Amino acid sequence: MTSGKNAKPPEPERRSGSGDPFLLTPGPLTTSLAVKQAMLHDLGSRDQKFVAVNARIRERLLALAGSCGEHVCVPIQGSGTFAVEAMIGSLVPADGKLLNLVNGAYGRRITRICAYANRNVTVLEAGEAMPVNPAEVDEALSEDRSVTHVCVVHCETTSGVLNPLETIARVVAAHGRLLLVDAMSGFGALPVNAADVPFAALAASSNKCLEGVPGVAFCIVRRDLIEASRGRARALSLDLHDQWQAMEGNGQWRFTPPTHVLLALEQALVELDDEGGAAGRHRRYSENCRILVDGMRALGFQTFLDDACQAPVIVTFHQPRDPAFQFERFYALLEQRGFVIYPGKLTGAATFRIGCIGRIGAADMQAAVAAVGAVIGEMGISDFTPA
Ligand SMILES: Cc1ncc(COP(=O)(O)O)c(C=O)c1O
């Protein structure tokens, strides 16, 4: 018999294919074994084999955005923020003005990026529990004719809210302004079709719904706009025009490329095609999300968002007010069982988040909910009223 003091933590109940815990987070995410194995090669950055990988990735990303030749894809080294910053610094001119539609931390980050880049910005705040209201965007654009660009976060990962991108895009186009999209947390699963969503540019990265690994981000930009952006960026490494020109020239990157990350991304894009593209992936993530939300509600937890505006990306739950609930302990006990979750990021409510994206399926999600059930039993939580 083991005494309480010497008791071992319970064995993990479930692990991903690599033996690591499942990452139920907004990224980096659990990736497939084949994606990880794709990185077991050293390619030279000037090697024709690598140049061809790069070209194929750029083509596939354009196709995923539904572009029919009117856009270009410009990858950039680094995390997603690098692409957002490159997009704003390269496309919004010094005498332009950005209307920033904010309903979370990533929207607020765009305001900070504008301050660093010395770009004029005005903010329309929606509150963290609500999608951006297209009627308010319409009104703001009617009132302020000096706005040249509008920026929106497709899925605001702070809460998991889905903003009505297509309707916003139509409003912005009707006013003759240009739309910039932070599509980071949804691209690859929340379909964006250039034919229905008239965007000037969007930014995303490899390590979210594309199920690649971190280290590369990219912008998909209307060709006429990138052509007109020469000399506008104030940071060489984030100059989209310069990066694009180099890639168009000899297919090579200006500075050391993340070769292994790109090999992984190419494999991840093959797996996305095999799954039926963004529509297929959206189906799997929606099922993951449904299992998670239903299961957590059955245990007593309450979601922060209404179901109608919940994207199948990451779900925010209220922390229970039960004094036995401590997020750090909850997190650690879940990690022991093979599931890594995420703290909350909201300004006004005590919450935590659980992601439904990455190489995880229905059985993994059911196991995650079962693990939460076991953990709340172990912690002795019974009052689930929001804290
Ligand atoms: C909507 C959104 N925008 C931007 C970012 C920033 O990406 P990164 O952390 O890769 O720089 C994130 C990251 O989660 C995000 O969810």
The ligand as a Gaussian input file, in Angstrom:
#p B3LYP/6-31G(d) Opt

LIG

0 1
 C       -5.304000      35.968000     -33.548000
 C       -3.835000      35.963000     -33.251000
 N       -3.071000      36.932000     -33.764000
 C       -1.759000      36.985000     -33.542000
 C       -1.152000      36.034000     -32.767000
 C        0.310000      36.147000     -32.520000
 O        0.992000      35.045000     -32.994000
 P        2.426000      34.689000     -32.406000
 O        2.250000      34.401000     -30.943000
 O        2.791000      33.469000     -33.212000
 O        3.325000      35.826000     -32.652000
 C       -1.906000      35.004000     -32.201000
 C       -1.291000      33.989000     -31.337000
 O       -1.930000      33.172000     -30.717000
 C       -3.290000      34.968000     -32.458000
 O       -4.057000      34.010000     -31.944000

